[in-house]
Protein backbone atom coordinates (compact mmCIF):
# COMPACT_ATOMS: atom_id res chain seq x y z
CA UNK A 1 0.00 0.00 0.00
CA UNK A 2 1.39 3.40 -0.98
CA UNK A 3 1.58 5.71 2.00
CA UNK A 4 1.47 9.48 1.64
CA UNK A 5 4.41 11.47 2.89
CA UNK A 6 4.03 14.22 5.51
CA UNK A 7 0.83 12.86 6.98
CA UNK A 8 0.65 12.76 10.76
CA UNK A 9 0.62 9.17 12.04
CA UNK A 10 -2.52 7.97 13.72
CA UNK A 11 -1.84 7.48 17.43
CA UNK A 12 -3.55 4.52 19.05
CA UNK A 13 -3.35 2.98 22.47
CA UNK A 14 -2.48 -0.67 22.89
CA UNK A 15 -0.70 -2.95 20.44
CA UNK A 16 0.02 -1.82 16.88
CA UNK A 17 -2.06 -3.72 14.32
CA UNK A 18 -1.72 -4.26 10.60
CA UNK A 19 -4.39 -1.58 10.03
CA UNK A 20 -2.29 0.94 11.99
CA UNK A 21 0.80 -0.09 10.02
CA UNK A 22 -0.98 0.25 6.67
CA UNK A 23 -2.22 3.74 7.64
CA UNK A 24 1.24 5.04 8.56
CA UNK A 25 2.68 7.83 6.43
CA UNK A 26 5.63 6.97 4.19
CA UNK A 27 8.65 8.37 6.04
CA UNK A 28 11.19 6.54 3.89
CA UNK A 29 11.80 3.83 6.50
CA UNK A 30 10.72 0.18 6.61
CA UNK A 31 8.95 -1.29 9.61
CA UNK A 32 7.88 -4.65 10.99
CA UNK A 33 5.45 -5.52 13.81
CA UNK A 34 6.08 -8.38 16.22
CA UNK A 35 3.37 -9.11 18.80
CA UNK A 36 2.01 -5.58 18.48
CA UNK A 37 5.39 -3.81 18.81
CA UNK A 38 6.38 -1.61 15.86
CA UNK A 39 10.08 -1.84 15.04
CA UNK A 40 12.02 0.17 12.47
CA UNK A 41 14.21 -2.02 10.30
CA UNK A 42 17.91 -1.38 9.72
CA UNK A 43 19.07 0.84 6.86
CA UNK A 44 19.04 -0.66 3.35
CA UNK A 45 20.88 -3.99 2.99
CA UNK A 46 24.57 -4.02 2.11
CA UNK A 47 25.71 -4.91 -1.40
CA UNK A 48 26.77 -8.44 -0.39
CA UNK A 49 23.36 -9.07 1.20
CA UNK A 50 21.61 -7.95 -1.99
CA UNK A 51 23.87 -10.06 -4.21
CA UNK A 52 23.25 -13.21 -2.17
CA UNK A 53 19.50 -12.55 -2.11
CA UNK A 54 19.43 -12.06 -5.88
CA UNK A 55 21.39 -15.26 -6.56
CA UNK A 56 19.22 -17.33 -4.23
CA UNK A 57 15.99 -16.00 -5.73
CA UNK A 58 17.37 -16.74 -9.22
CA UNK A 59 18.11 -20.37 -8.23
CA UNK A 60 14.62 -20.73 -6.75
CA UNK A 61 13.03 -19.28 -9.89
CA UNK A 62 14.93 -21.76 -12.06
CA UNK A 63 13.86 -24.87 -10.18
CA UNK A 64 10.75 -24.07 -8.15
CA UNK A 65 8.56 -21.50 -9.90
CA UNK A 66 6.28 -24.07 -11.52
CA UNK A 67 5.28 -25.26 -8.02
CA UNK A 68 5.84 -22.17 -5.86
CA UNK A 69 5.35 -18.43 -5.96
CA UNK A 70 8.52 -16.65 -4.86
CA UNK A 71 8.81 -13.15 -3.42
CA UNK A 72 11.66 -11.00 -2.15
CA UNK A 73 11.75 -8.05 0.26
CA UNK A 74 10.25 -5.58 0.68
CA UNK A 75 7.04 -7.63 0.84
CA UNK A 76 4.66 -7.87 3.79
CA UNK A 77 3.97 -11.23 5.42
CA UNK A 78 0.94 -10.72 7.65
CA UNK A 79 1.11 -13.57 10.15
CA UNK A 80 -1.56 -12.07 12.43
CA UNK A 81 -3.16 -8.67 12.95
CA UNK A 82 -0.25 -7.80 15.31
CA UNK A 83 2.69 -9.53 13.57
CA UNK A 84 3.82 -8.33 10.14
CA UNK A 85 7.31 -9.20 8.86
CA UNK A 86 9.33 -8.61 5.70
CA UNK A 87 11.58 -11.65 5.13
CA UNK A 88 14.35 -11.46 2.54
CA UNK A 89 12.84 -14.30 0.44
CA UNK A 90 9.73 -16.43 0.83
CA UNK A 91 8.06 -19.26 -1.08
CA UNK A 92 4.44 -20.39 -1.09
CA UNK A 93 3.19 -23.56 -2.75
CA UNK A 94 0.75 -22.82 -5.56
CA UNK A 95 -1.86 -25.03 -3.89
CA UNK A 96 -2.00 -22.30 -1.20
CA UNK A 97 -2.07 -19.33 -3.58
CA UNK A 98 -5.19 -17.95 -1.88
CA UNK A 99 -3.04 -16.51 0.93
CA UNK A 100 -1.34 -14.18 -1.60
CA UNK A 101 -3.23 -10.88 -1.61
CA UNK A 102 -2.66 -7.57 -3.43
CA UNK A 103 -1.09 -6.03 -0.29
CA UNK A 104 1.06 -9.03 0.74
CA UNK A 105 0.73 -12.54 2.11
CA UNK A 106 -1.85 -13.32 4.78
CA UNK A 107 -0.63 -16.47 6.49
CA UNK A 108 2.47 -18.62 6.86
CA UNK A 109 4.73 -19.15 3.83
CA UNK A 110 6.18 -22.63 3.23
CA UNK A 111 9.70 -21.24 3.40
CA UNK A 112 11.17 -18.03 4.79
CA UNK A 113 14.80 -17.04 4.23
CA UNK A 114 16.65 -14.33 6.14
CA UNK A 115 20.15 -13.26 5.07
CA UNK A 116 22.20 -12.33 8.10
CA UNK A 117 24.09 -9.08 8.51
CA UNK A 118 25.89 -7.75 11.58
CA UNK A 119 22.96 -5.46 12.43
CA UNK A 120 20.23 -8.12 12.02
CA UNK A 121 21.95 -11.32 13.19
CA UNK A 122 20.52 -11.49 16.73
CA UNK A 123 17.04 -10.36 15.70
CA UNK A 124 16.86 -12.89 12.83
CA UNK A 125 18.17 -15.77 14.96
CA UNK A 126 16.04 -15.12 18.04
CA UNK A 127 13.14 -12.69 17.70
CA UNK A 128 12.06 -13.35 14.13
CA UNK A 129 12.71 -17.10 14.42
CA UNK A 130 10.33 -17.23 17.39
CA UNK A 131 7.68 -15.26 15.49
CA UNK A 132 7.90 -17.45 12.39
CA UNK A 133 7.71 -20.62 14.50
CA UNK A 134 4.78 -19.33 16.55
CA UNK A 135 2.85 -18.72 13.32
CA UNK A 136 3.74 -22.12 11.82
CA UNK A 137 6.18 -21.28 9.02
CA UNK A 138 7.30 -24.87 8.36
CA UNK A 139 10.87 -24.14 7.26
CA UNK A 140 13.23 -21.28 8.09
CA UNK A 141 16.67 -20.66 6.58
CA UNK A 142 19.42 -18.37 7.82
CA UNK A 143 22.08 -17.59 5.23
CA UNK A 144 25.33 -16.17 6.58
CA UNK A 145 27.34 -14.48 3.78
CA UNK A 146 30.31 -13.89 6.08
CA UNK A 147 30.63 -17.51 7.23
CA UNK A 148 29.27 -18.81 3.89
CA UNK A 149 26.84 -21.16 5.60
CA UNK A 150 23.14 -21.91 5.53
CA UNK A 151 21.29 -23.07 8.66
CA UNK A 152 18.12 -24.99 7.84
CA UNK A 153 15.48 -25.06 10.57
CA UNK A 154 12.34 -27.19 10.56
CA UNK A 155 9.27 -26.63 12.67
CA UNK A 156 8.76 -28.93 15.64
CA UNK A 157 5.56 -27.86 17.38
CA UNK A 158 5.99 -24.14 18.05
CA UNK A 159 9.80 -24.18 17.93
CA UNK A 160 12.48 -24.74 15.31
CA UNK A 161 14.98 -27.56 15.37
CA UNK A 162 18.22 -27.17 13.43
CA UNK A 163 17.96 -29.80 10.69
CA UNK A 164 21.21 -29.11 8.85
CA UNK A 165 24.08 -26.64 8.57
CA UNK A 166 25.35 -26.43 5.00
CA UNK A 167 28.79 -25.21 3.97
CA UNK A 168 29.88 -23.99 0.54
CA UNK A 169 30.54 -27.38 -1.05
CA UNK A 170 27.32 -28.95 0.27
CA UNK A 171 24.21 -29.53 -1.81
CA UNK A 172 21.18 -27.89 -0.19
CA UNK A 173 17.96 -29.91 -0.24
CA UNK A 174 14.68 -30.02 1.66
CA UNK A 175 12.17 -32.76 2.37
CA UNK A 176 9.48 -30.06 2.55
CA UNK A 177 10.50 -28.44 -0.75
CA UNK A 178 11.58 -31.18 -3.18
CA UNK A 179 12.29 -28.71 -6.00
CA UNK A 180 15.21 -27.26 -4.01
CA UNK A 181 18.63 -28.61 -5.01
CA UNK A 182 21.74 -26.46 -5.39
CA UNK A 183 25.31 -26.30 -4.15
CA UNK A 184 25.46 -23.59 -1.51
CA UNK A 185 28.56 -22.02 -3.04
CA UNK A 186 26.48 -21.09 -6.12
CA UNK A 187 24.75 -18.29 -4.22
CA UNK A 188 28.12 -16.67 -3.49
CA UNK A 189 29.15 -16.53 -7.18
CA UNK A 190 27.89 -12.99 -7.63
CA UNK A 191 29.58 -11.90 -4.40
CA UNK A 192 32.89 -13.32 -5.59
CA UNK A 193 32.61 -11.25 -8.77
CA UNK A 194 32.29 -7.98 -6.85
CA UNK A 195 35.51 -6.07 -6.33
CA UNK A 196 35.51 -3.23 -3.84
CA UNK A 197 38.29 -0.66 -3.50
CA UNK A 198 40.44 -1.23 -0.42
BADO-543392 format. One record per residue: x, y, z of N, C-alpha, C in turn; residue number from 0; residue in three letters. Coordinates in nm, 3 decimals. Each point is the difference from the previous one (the first is absolute). Layout:
REC:X:Y:Z:X:Y:Z:X:Y:Z:NUM:ALA
...
% end
This chain:
REC:0.084:-0.118:0.000:-0.084:0.118:0.000:0.088:0.124:0.000:0:UNK
REC:-0.026:0.094:-0.091:0.077:0.122:-0.007:-0.044:0.093:0.112:1:UNK
REC:0.096:0.048:0.077:-0.033:0.090:0.109:0.041:0.141:-0.037:2:UNK
REC:-0.080:0.098:0.036:0.028:0.138:-0.035:0.102:0.059:0.097:3:UNK
REC:0.093:0.074:-0.055:0.099:0.066:0.083:-0.063:0.120:0.072:4:UNK
REC:0.062:0.036:0.112:-0.037:0.119:0.078:-0.136:-0.006:0.065:5:UNK
REC:-0.062:-0.117:0.005:-0.122:-0.013:0.077:0.038:-0.028:0.144:6:UNK
REC:-0.080:0.049:0.094:0.024:-0.031:0.140:-0.044:-0.144:0.027:7:UNK
REC:0.083:-0.079:0.071:-0.042:-0.136:0.030:-0.119:-0.002:0.094:8:UNK
REC:-0.081:-0.102:-0.014:-0.114:-0.016:0.088:0.050:-0.064:0.130:9:UNK
REC:-0.028:0.066:0.113:0.046:-0.051:0.128:-0.110:-0.084:0.062:10:UNK
REC:0.035:-0.123:0.039:-0.096:-0.089:0.061:0.059:-0.058:0.127:11:UNK
REC:-0.085:-0.029:0.094:0.046:-0.067:0.121:0.000:-0.150:-0.025:12:UNK
REC:0.084:-0.070:0.079:0.003:-0.145:-0.012:0.092:-0.045:-0.111:13:UNK
REC:-0.006:-0.129:-0.034:0.092:-0.054:-0.100:-0.025:0.057:-0.140:14:UNK
REC:0.107:0.011:-0.077:-0.010:0.045:-0.139:-0.054:-0.116:-0.083:15:UNK
REC:-0.095:0.029:-0.087:-0.059:-0.103:-0.086:0.040:0.024:-0.145:16:UNK
REC:-0.034:-0.096:-0.085:0.028:0.018:-0.142:-0.071:0.123:-0.054:17:UNK
REC:-0.123:0.027:0.044:-0.073:0.118:-0.047:0.075:0.129:0.036:18:UNK
REC:0.055:0.006:0.121:0.080:0.117:0.039:0.122:0.014:-0.091:19:UNK
REC:0.065:-0.113:-0.022:0.122:-0.004:-0.084:-0.031:0.047:-0.142:20:UNK
REC:-0.110:-0.050:-0.056:-0.037:0.037:-0.137:-0.036:0.147:-0.011:21:UNK
REC:-0.047:0.061:0.109:-0.041:0.141:-0.001:0.115:0.096:0.028:22:UNK
REC:0.118:-0.054:0.032:0.113:0.088:0.032:0.045:0.078:-0.122:23:UNK
REC:0.044:0.125:0.022:0.055:0.076:-0.113:0.134:-0.058:-0.045:24:UNK
REC:0.033:0.020:-0.126:0.128:-0.048:-0.053:0.108:0.097:0.044:25:UNK
REC:0.085:-0.043:0.093:0.109:0.086:0.048:0.134:-0.043:-0.056:26:UNK
REC:-0.004:-0.093:-0.098:0.124:-0.047:-0.061:0.063:-0.118:0.071:27:UNK
REC:-0.055:-0.039:0.114:0.053:-0.114:0.076:-0.088:-0.123:-0.022:28:UNK
REC:0.057:-0.117:0.036:-0.077:-0.125:-0.003:-0.022:-0.047:0.142:29:UNK
REC:-0.119:-0.057:0.024:-0.036:-0.043:0.134:-0.052:-0.143:-0.001:30:UNK
REC:0.008:-0.064:0.116:-0.063:-0.129:0.023:-0.074:0.010:0.134:31:UNK
REC:-0.098:-0.088:0.020:-0.071:-0.009:0.128:0.016:-0.142:0.051:32:UNK
REC:0.041:-0.012:0.126:0.006:-0.132:0.064:-0.077:0.009:0.130:33:UNK
REC:-0.108:-0.079:0.009:-0.086:-0.003:0.119:-0.043:0.141:0.040:34:UNK
REC:-0.039:0.080:-0.099:-0.054:0.132:0.027:0.102:0.109:0.023:35:UNK
REC:0.130:-0.032:-0.010:0.106:0.100:0.020:0.055:0.039:-0.137:36:UNK
REC:-0.007:0.129:-0.031:0.051:0.052:-0.127:0.150:0.021:0.011:37:UNK
REC:0.075:-0.056:-0.095:0.145:0.012:0.002:0.049:0.050:-0.135:38:UNK
REC:0.086:0.101:0.002:0.059:0.050:-0.124:0.113:-0.094:-0.040:39:UNK
REC:0.002:-0.036:-0.127:0.104:-0.089:-0.050:0.129:0.077:-0.022:40:UNK
REC:0.110:-0.073:-0.013:0.131:0.060:-0.023:0.001:0.073:-0.134:41:UNK
REC:0.101:0.086:-0.021:0.014:0.063:-0.131:0.008:-0.104:-0.111:42:UNK
REC:-0.010:0.044:-0.125:-0.001:-0.090:-0.115:0.112:-0.103:0.006:43:UNK
REC:-0.028:-0.122:-0.049:0.100:-0.108:0.007:0.129:0.035:-0.073:44:UNK
REC:0.111:-0.058:0.048:0.129:0.020:-0.063:0.003:-0.070:-0.135:45:UNK
REC:0.098:0.036:-0.082:0.013:-0.055:-0.134:0.009:-0.153:0.002:46:UNK
REC:0.080:-0.055:0.093:0.017:-0.145:0.006:-0.133:-0.067:0.031:47:UNK
REC:-0.076:0.056:0.093:-0.132:-0.052:0.035:-0.089:-0.004:-0.123:48:UNK
REC:-0.003:0.108:-0.077:-0.083:0.008:-0.119:0.044:-0.100:-0.107:49:UNK
REC:0.130:-0.016:-0.015:0.052:-0.095:-0.100:-0.039:-0.143:0.035:50:UNK
REC:0.014:-0.037:0.127:-0.037:-0.135:0.042:-0.150:-0.022:-0.017:51:UNK
REC:-0.079:0.098:0.038:-0.146:-0.010:-0.015:-0.038:-0.019:-0.146:52:UNK
REC:0.062:0.079:-0.088:-0.031:-0.011:-0.143:0.036:-0.136:-0.057:53:UNK
REC:0.117:-0.053:0.038:0.043:-0.131:-0.049:-0.093:-0.110:0.049:54:UNK
REC:-0.038:0.007:0.128:-0.086:-0.104:0.056:-0.138:0.004:-0.065:55:UNK
REC:-0.054:0.118:-0.019:-0.131:0.011:-0.066:0.009:-0.054:-0.143:56:UNK
REC:0.111:0.029:-0.069:0.018:-0.049:-0.137:0.001:-0.153:-0.002:57:UNK
REC:0.070:-0.063:0.094:0.003:-0.147:0.007:-0.139:-0.056:0.028:58:UNK
REC:-0.074:0.064:0.092:-0.136:-0.044:0.028:-0.089:0.013:-0.124:59:UNK
REC:0.014:0.110:-0.071:-0.084:0.022:-0.119:0.030:-0.106:-0.107:60:UNK
REC:0.125:-0.042:-0.011:0.035:-0.100:-0.099:-0.063:-0.136:0.029:61:UNK
REC:-0.003:-0.039:0.127:-0.041:-0.136:0.032:-0.137:-0.014:0.065:62:UNK
REC:-0.054:0.108:0.055:-0.120:-0.014:0.083:-0.122:0.079:-0.048:63:UNK
REC:0.015:0.087:-0.099:-0.112:0.091:-0.028:-0.122:-0.067:-0.061:64:UNK
REC:0.013:-0.122:-0.052:-0.119:-0.068:-0.049:-0.087:-0.049:0.115:65:UNK
REC:0.061:-0.020:0.118:-0.074:-0.050:0.117:-0.024:0.107:0.106:66:UNK
REC:0.085:0.103:0.003:-0.005:0.099:0.107:-0.003:0.141:-0.057:67:UNK
REC:-0.064:0.091:0.074:0.018:0.142:-0.027:0.111:0.048:0.093:68:UNK
REC:0.084:0.088:-0.052:0.122:0.042:0.069:0.002:0.152:0.006:69:UNK
REC:0.022:0.053:0.119:0.005:0.145:0.019:0.127:0.037:0.075:70:UNK
REC:0.043:0.125:-0.020:0.115:0.053:0.072:-0.037:0.133:0.063:71:UNK
REC:0.071:0.036:0.106:-0.025:0.126:0.072:0.022:0.119:-0.093:72:UNK
REC:-0.073:0.109:0.028:-0.099:0.019:0.107:-0.137:-0.055:-0.040:73:UNK
REC:-0.055:-0.086:0.083:-0.129:-0.064:-0.027:-0.058:-0.044:0.133:74:UNK
REC:-0.121:0.047:0.031:-0.059:-0.027:0.131:-0.051:-0.143:0.013:75:UNK
REC:0.038:-0.064:0.111:-0.056:-0.129:0.039:-0.081:0.025:0.127:76:UNK
REC:-0.132:-0.006:-0.013:-0.090:0.032:0.109:-0.035:-0.131:0.070:77:UNK
REC:0.070:-0.028:0.109:-0.018:-0.126:0.071:-0.118:0.007:0.096:78:UNK
REC:-0.030:0.119:0.048:-0.119:0.024:0.084:-0.025:0.150:-0.006:79:UNK
REC:-0.106:0.046:0.064:-0.029:0.144:-0.006:0.105:0.080:0.076:80:UNK
REC:0.083:-0.064:0.085:0.103:0.071:0.075:0.141:-0.048:-0.029:81:UNK
REC:0.018:-0.082:-0.104:0.135:-0.043:-0.041:0.011:0.005:-0.153:82:UNK
REC:0.080:0.094:-0.047:0.022:0.021:-0.143:0.150:0.010:-0.023:83:UNK
REC:0.055:-0.092:-0.081:0.144:-0.005:-0.024:0.030:0.014:-0.148:84:UNK
REC:0.126:0.034:-0.030:0.046:0.011:-0.138:0.125:-0.086:-0.017:85:UNK
REC:-0.018:-0.132:-0.021:0.118:-0.086:-0.019:0.072:0.033:-0.130:86:UNK
REC:0.126:-0.041:-0.008:0.079:0.027:-0.121:-0.057:-0.075:-0.121:87:UNK
REC:-0.035:-0.127:0.019:-0.059:-0.082:-0.108:-0.104:-0.091:0.064:88:UNK
REC:-0.107:-0.027:-0.073:-0.100:-0.095:0.048:-0.057:-0.077:-0.117:89:UNK
REC:-0.047:-0.122:0.029:-0.063:-0.084:-0.103:-0.130:-0.055:0.054:90:UNK
REC:-0.100:-0.004:-0.089:-0.132:-0.054:0.034:-0.041:-0.097:-0.109:91:UNK
REC:-0.040:-0.120:0.040:-0.044:-0.100:-0.097:-0.125:0.050:-0.071:92:UNK
REC:-0.007:-0.028:-0.131:-0.112:0.052:-0.079:-0.135:-0.057:0.043:93:UNK
REC:0.000:-0.111:0.073:-0.126:-0.053:0.051:-0.057:0.089:0.111:94:UNK
REC:0.084:0.093:0.051:-0.041:0.091:0.107:-0.002:0.145:-0.048:95:UNK
REC:-0.016:0.019:-0.130:0.011:0.133:-0.060:-0.103:0.099:0.056:96:UNK
REC:-0.105:-0.052:0.063:-0.104:0.091:0.051:0.050:0.089:0.113:97:UNK
REC:0.115:-0.033:0.062:0.050:0.088:0.106:0.077:0.120:-0.057:98:UNK
REC:0.026:-0.001:-0.132:0.067:0.114:-0.064:-0.106:0.103:-0.037:99:UNK
REC:0.012:0.118:0.057:-0.095:0.109:-0.021:0.070:0.117:-0.068:100:UNK
REC:-0.077:0.099:-0.050:0.064:0.115:-0.064:0.097:0.076:0.090:101:UNK
REC:-0.023:0.001:0.132:0.083:0.077:0.092:0.107:-0.084:0.069:102:UNK
REC:0.008:-0.130:-0.029:0.100:-0.086:0.063:-0.053:-0.141:0.017:103:UNK
REC:0.061:-0.074:0.091:-0.041:-0.136:0.029:-0.071:-0.001:0.135:104:UNK
REC:-0.114:-0.063:0.006:-0.073:-0.014:0.126:0.006:-0.146:0.043:105:UNK
REC:0.098:-0.032:0.083:0.018:-0.137:0.045:0.146:-0.040:-0.007:106:UNK
REC:0.027:-0.125:0.034:0.137:-0.050:0.010:0.051:-0.051:-0.134:107:UNK
REC:0.111:0.055:-0.051:0.064:-0.057:-0.118:0.052:-0.141:0.029:108:UNK
REC:0.033:-0.074:-0.106:0.060:-0.133:0.017:0.147:0.010:0.036:109:UNK
REC:0.065:0.105:-0.049:0.140:0.024:0.030:0.023:0.149:0.018:110:UNK
REC:0.077:0.035:0.102:0.047:0.137:0.019:0.151:-0.005:0.010:111:UNK
REC:0.066:0.094:-0.069:0.146:0.010:0.003:0.037:0.140:0.050:112:UNK
REC:0.089:0.005:0.098:0.059:0.126:0.043:0.150:-0.009:-0.026:113:UNK
REC:0.056:0.109:-0.054:0.144:0.007:-0.027:0.061:0.086:0.110:114:UNK
REC:0.091:-0.059:0.075:0.053:0.066:0.118:0.095:0.113:-0.036:115:UNK
REC:-0.004:0.105:0.082:0.098:0.107:-0.005:0.034:0.033:0.144:116:UNK
REC:0.109:0.071:0.025:0.037:0.029:0.138:-0.113:0.068:0.079:117:UNK
REC:-0.076:0.086:-0.065:-0.104:0.075:0.071:-0.128:-0.079:0.021:118:UNK
REC:-0.019:-0.111:-0.073:-0.126:-0.076:0.011:0.018:-0.139:0.060:119:UNK
REC:0.124:-0.042:0.020:0.030:-0.139:0.037:-0.082:-0.046:0.121:120:UNK
REC:0.007:0.073:0.111:-0.068:-0.044:0.122:-0.150:-0.001:-0.020:121:UNK
REC:-0.053:0.104:-0.063:-0.145:0.010:-0.020:-0.050:-0.114:-0.089:122:UNK
REC:0.072:-0.031:-0.108:-0.040:-0.108:-0.090:0.006:-0.136:0.068:123:UNK
REC:0.105:-0.021:0.082:0.020:-0.131:0.063:-0.093:-0.024:0.118:124:UNK
REC:-0.042:0.107:0.067:-0.078:-0.018:0.123:-0.143:0.051:-0.016:125:UNK
REC:-0.014:0.130:-0.020:-0.133:0.062:0.002:-0.085:-0.043:-0.119:126:UNK
REC:0.056:0.013:-0.120:-0.079:-0.036:-0.118:-0.019:-0.151:-0.010:127:UNK
REC:0.100:-0.078:0.039:-0.016:-0.146:0.000:-0.118:-0.040:0.088:128:UNK
REC:-0.010:0.060:0.118:-0.110:-0.033:0.091:-0.134:0.038:-0.061:129:UNK
REC:-0.006:0.114:-0.068:-0.125:0.045:-0.061:-0.041:-0.093:-0.116:130:UNK
REC:0.095:-0.036:-0.083:-0.032:-0.090:-0.111:-0.046:-0.137:0.051:131:UNK
REC:0.066:-0.049:0.103:-0.039:-0.131:0.057:-0.138:0.007:0.063:132:UNK
REC:-0.025:0.105:0.076:-0.130:0.017:0.066:-0.114:-0.004:-0.102:133:UNK
REC:0.025:0.056:-0.119:-0.104:0.009:-0.102:0.011:-0.109:-0.105:134:UNK
REC:0.078:-0.106:0.031:0.000:-0.125:-0.076:0.059:0.010:-0.141:135:UNK
REC:0.107:0.079:-0.015:0.078:-0.005:-0.124:0.082:-0.128:0.007:136:UNK
REC:-0.024:-0.095:-0.091:0.054:-0.136:0.018:0.150:-0.010:-0.016:137:UNK
REC:0.062:0.090:-0.077:0.145:-0.007:-0.017:0.058:0.141:-0.003:138:UNK
REC:0.114:0.015:0.070:0.064:0.130:0.016:0.149:-0.016:-0.027:139:UNK
REC:0.053:0.084:-0.092:0.142:-0.006:-0.032:0.068:0.128:0.041:140:UNK
REC:0.121:-0.013:0.054:0.086:0.114:0.029:0.127:-0.014:-0.083:141:UNK
REC:0.019:0.094:-0.091:0.120:-0.002:-0.085:0.098:0.101:0.056:142:UNK
REC:0.123:-0.044:0.023:0.104:0.085:0.056:0.106:0.026:-0.107:143:UNK
REC:-0.003:0.116:-0.066:0.098:0.027:-0.107:0.143:0.007:0.051:144:UNK
REC:0.018:0.040:0.125:0.136:0.012:0.054:0.060:-0.138:0.024:145:UNK
REC:-0.076:-0.088:0.065:0.048:-0.136:0.026:-0.021:-0.094:-0.118:146:UNK
REC:-0.080:0.044:-0.097:-0.035:-0.080:-0.119:-0.066:-0.132:0.042:147:UNK
REC:-0.101:0.013:0.083:-0.076:-0.116:0.046:-0.149:0.027:-0.014:148:UNK
REC:-0.075:-0.109:0.006:-0.146:0.007:0.001:-0.049:-0.092:0.111:149:UNK
REC:-0.075:0.056:0.096:-0.061:-0.080:0.106:-0.146:-0.026:-0.038:150:UNK
REC:-0.036:-0.126:-0.004:-0.135:-0.040:-0.040:-0.075:-0.047:0.125:151:UNK
REC:-0.108:0.073:0.031:-0.081:-0.033:0.117:-0.135:-0.055:-0.044:152:UNK
REC:-0.047:-0.102:0.072:-0.132:-0.056:-0.029:-0.086:0.011:0.125:153:UNK
REC:-0.127:0.024:-0.023:-0.094:0.021:0.109:-0.024:-0.130:0.077:154:UNK
REC:0.006:0.011:0.132:-0.033:-0.111:0.088:-0.093:0.057:0.107:155:UNK
REC:-0.130:-0.013:-0.022:-0.097:0.063:0.089:-0.003:0.150:-0.022:156:UNK
REC:0.039:0.077:0.103:0.007:0.145:-0.014:0.144:0.050:0.009:157:UNK
REC:0.095:-0.089:-0.027:0.142:0.035:0.006:0.071:-0.060:-0.120:158:UNK
REC:0.116:0.058:-0.034:0.081:-0.054:-0.108:0.109:-0.091:0.055:159:UNK
REC:0.026:-0.105:-0.074:0.115:-0.086:0.025:0.096:0.018:-0.118:160:UNK
REC:0.128:0.011:0.030:0.100:0.010:-0.106:0.011:-0.134:-0.070:161:UNK
REC:-0.039:-0.004:-0.127:0.002:-0.125:-0.077:0.138:-0.024:-0.063:162:UNK
REC:0.062:0.109:-0.047:0.125:-0.016:-0.074:0.073:0.135:-0.005:163:UNK
REC:0.131:-0.004:0.007:0.083:0.116:-0.030:0.081:-0.033:-0.124:164:UNK
REC:-0.022:0.078:-0.106:0.068:-0.024:-0.127:0.119:0.094:-0.013:165:UNK
REC:0.109:-0.053:-0.056:0.116:0.081:-0.034:0.008:0.009:-0.152:166:UNK
REC:0.097:0.078:-0.048:0.004:0.035:-0.143:-0.008:-0.118:-0.096:167:UNK
REC:0.069:-0.109:0.032:0.005:-0.112:-0.095:-0.120:-0.093:0.012:168:UNK
REC:-0.088:0.024:0.097:-0.114:-0.088:0.023:-0.116:0.030:-0.093:169:UNK
REC:-0.073:-0.106:-0.035:-0.122:0.018:-0.080:-0.119:0.019:0.094:170:UNK
REC:-0.069:0.111:-0.015:-0.115:0.034:0.083:-0.124:-0.071:-0.054:171:UNK
REC:-0.073:-0.066:0.088:-0.125:-0.065:-0.039:-0.098:0.011:0.116:172:UNK
REC:-0.126:-0.033:-0.028:-0.104:0.011:0.102:-0.107:-0.105:-0.024:173:UNK
REC:-0.033:-0.074:0.106:-0.111:-0.095:-0.011:-0.133:0.073:-0.023:174:UNK
REC:-0.012:0.119:0.056:-0.124:0.078:-0.015:-0.013:0.065:-0.137:175:UNK
REC:0.114:0.025:-0.065:0.001:0.072:-0.128:0.085:-0.079:-0.099:176:UNK
REC:-0.058:-0.105:-0.060:0.081:-0.090:-0.084:0.063:0.064:-0.123:177:UNK
REC:-0.050:0.116:-0.042:0.058:0.067:-0.117:0.136:0.063:0.031:178:UNK
REC:0.032:0.015:0.128:0.124:0.067:0.040:0.118:-0.096:-0.011:179:UNK
REC:0.101:0.039:-0.078:0.123:-0.078:-0.011:0.107:0.088:-0.064:180:UNK
REC:0.095:0.046:0.080:0.109:0.081:-0.054:0.118:-0.010:0.096:181:UNK
REC:0.118:0.021:-0.054:0.121:0.005:0.082:0.007:0.138:0.062:182:UNK
REC:0.016:0.005:0.132:-0.008:0.128:0.070:0.095:0.104:-0.059:183:UNK
REC:0.118:-0.042:-0.039:0.097:0.095:-0.055:-0.052:0.077:-0.120:184:UNK
REC:-0.101:-0.054:-0.070:-0.055:0.070:-0.118:-0.056:0.136:0.036:185:UNK
REC:-0.055:0.015:0.121:-0.062:0.129:0.033:0.104:0.106:0.032:186:UNK
REC:0.127:-0.041:0.014:0.106:0.097:0.027:0.075:0.039:-0.128:187:UNK
REC:-0.041:-0.056:-0.115:0.069:0.031:-0.126:0.000:0.149:-0.030:188:UNK
REC:-0.115:0.062:0.016:-0.011:0.143:-0.031:0.085:0.082:0.097:189:UNK
REC:0.003:-0.043:0.125:0.081:0.070:0.101:0.147:-0.007:-0.038:190:UNK
REC:0.044:-0.117:-0.045:0.140:-0.018:-0.036:0.040:0.088:-0.119:191:UNK
REC:-0.096:0.036:-0.083:0.028:0.083:-0.116:0.004:0.149:0.031:192:UNK
REC:-0.037:0.037:0.122:0.001:0.141:0.039:0.138:0.036:0.053:193:UNK
REC:0.052:0.111:-0.046:0.132:0.044:0.045:-0.014:0.142:0.056:194:UNK
REC:0.026:0.012:0.129:-0.012:0.130:0.064:0.138:0.060:0.021:195:UNK
REC:0.010:0.133:-0.014:0.130:0.064:0.027:0.041:-0.019:0.146:196:UNK
REC:0.129:-0.019:0.024:0.045:-0.019:0.138:0.075:0.123:0.049:197:UNK
% end
